[in-house]
């Protein structure tokens, strides 16, 4: 089995969660990305969010939410993604950059539009009363 190691930002607003869609992709994903050699979760998250959304996360507000694992969308059946998720405050104006084509605010009814690992997180957020129907 191959494991893809990712770090993601969970940002909620009024029962909606921030999500992104990359160019040419049919699914939405939580913003974040893959760790580069030697990076910590925090370093990865700060770098990826700056690259993808042009905002700066406040490192002092980083709060671990959990880690989830599921089959990786668009990969062979033996490829899994493990995603560690964090909450954090940010400064700046959210706007798509790099490979990100669209920034979206999703509720639970959008669950079918996200990857398998994101669906697990949607269920978890809904179970905690954080994600609206």
N, C-alpha and C positions, 0 to 999 in steps of 0.2 A: 504494500500500500504506500502511496505517495501522499505526503501531507503538505499542504500549503499553509504557511504561517502568516496570518494577517492581524492587523490591529485596526479597530474601527472606533469612530466617534458616535455616540448616541446623543442626539440633541432633540429635546422635546419642547413643543410649544402648543398650548391649548389642545391637548389630546392628539397632536400630530407629531410624527417623527420625521426628521430631515433625512432625505435619501437623494441619491444621485444616479444618473444614467450616463454611461460612457458612450462615445460615438460608436455607432454600429452595433450596439448591444440591445437586446430585447428585454433585459431585466434591469431592475433598479437595485442598487447596493448601498449599504451604509457607507458614508465617506471614510476613507482610510486607505490602507494598502499594506504591501509586503515590507517586512523588515529588511534593511540592508545589513551587510556584515558588521557585527559588533554593536548594532544599535539596541538601545533599550526600548521598551514599549513606549515610554514617554517621548523619546527622541523620534521614533518612527511616526507617532501620531502627530506631533507638532510639525514635522517636515511634510508629511502627506497632506494634512489639512491646509497648510499654507500653499502647497503646490496645486491642490485641486479646487480650493474654494477662496483663496486669497485672503483668508483671515488668520489671525494669530490666536491660538488657544492659550489660556492663562494656565501655566504649569502648576501654580499653587492651588488651582481648583480641580485638578484631575482627580477623578474618583472612579475606582474600578467597579464595573457593573457585573462582569462575569465573563466566562469563556464558553463558547459553543462550538460544536463540531458537526458537520454534515457533508454529504457528497458535494463536490465542487461543480457548479453549474458550467456546462459546456466542456467538461473534461471526461476522460474515460471513467468507467464505474469504480475503479480502484483508487481514484484520486479524491481525497477528503480536504476540506478546508477547516482549519481551527482558527476561530476569531475571538481575540480578547477585546472586550469593549469597555470604553471609558466614557464618563460624562465629563464635561468641562465647560467653563464659560469662555467666551471669545470676544475679541475686539476687531472691528472692521465691518465691511459690508459683504455679505455672502454673495459670491458670483462664481459661475462655472469657469474653470481654467484648465489648462493642460488637456487631458483626454476627456474631461467632463463636458458633456453637451447640455445637460439639463439638471437643474436643482429642483426637487419636488418635496412637498410636505404630504405625507401619507398617513392614512388612518388604517384601522384593521381591515376594512373592506378592500384595501389594495394588496392584501397578503399574497394573492396569486401572481402579482407583478414583480415579486422579489425572489432572490435566490433561496435555496433550501435552508442555508444557515440563517439567513435573515428571517425566514418564516418562523424558525424556532424562537428567535428573539422577539418577533412580533407577538407570538403566543405568550412569552414571558412578560412582556410589557403590558399586554392586555390583562393577564392574570393579576398584575400588580395595580391595575386601575390607571395606568399611565397612557394607554392608547385608546382613543375613542373608536367606536364601531364605524 
